[in-house]
Amino acid sequence: MWMLWYLAANWPLADLGVTTREPTENDGLAVGLAVFGPVIAACALLWWLANRPLARRTQLAAHHYWLLSVLGVFLPTAALMANSI
């Protein structure tokens, strides 16, 4: 989650004026994606593989389970990010 916030805060949110870019970050977005992209993809894959068996066993509909699962990951992180702005 920190990696996603770092990428978002230094490029699109900084361009919109919501955050300020790190003063030493002048390499560009491509370098950040090349470094963080595989790590983020691996973490997302592991998260999905861990939740797949749970989604099958739950009484919830599939779309409700995945929505709650994604919110369970992003909501606390989004609250901390909003608090840091």
Stockholm file with secondary structure:
# STOCKHOLM 1.0

chainA/1-85         MWMLWYLAANWPLADLGVTTREPTENDGLAVGLAVFGPVIAACALLWWLANRPLARRTQLAAHHYWLLSVLGVFLPTAALMANSI
#=GR chainA/1-85 SS CHHHHHHHHHTHHHHHTSSCCCTTCCSCHHHHHHHHHHHHHHHHHHHHHHHHHHHHHSSSCHHHHHHHHHHHHHHHHHHHHHHHC
#=GC SS_cons        CHHHHHHHHHTHHHHHTSSCCCTTCCSCHHHHHHHHHHHHHHHHHHHHHHHHHHHHHSSSCHHHHHHHHHHHHHHHHHHHHHHHC
//
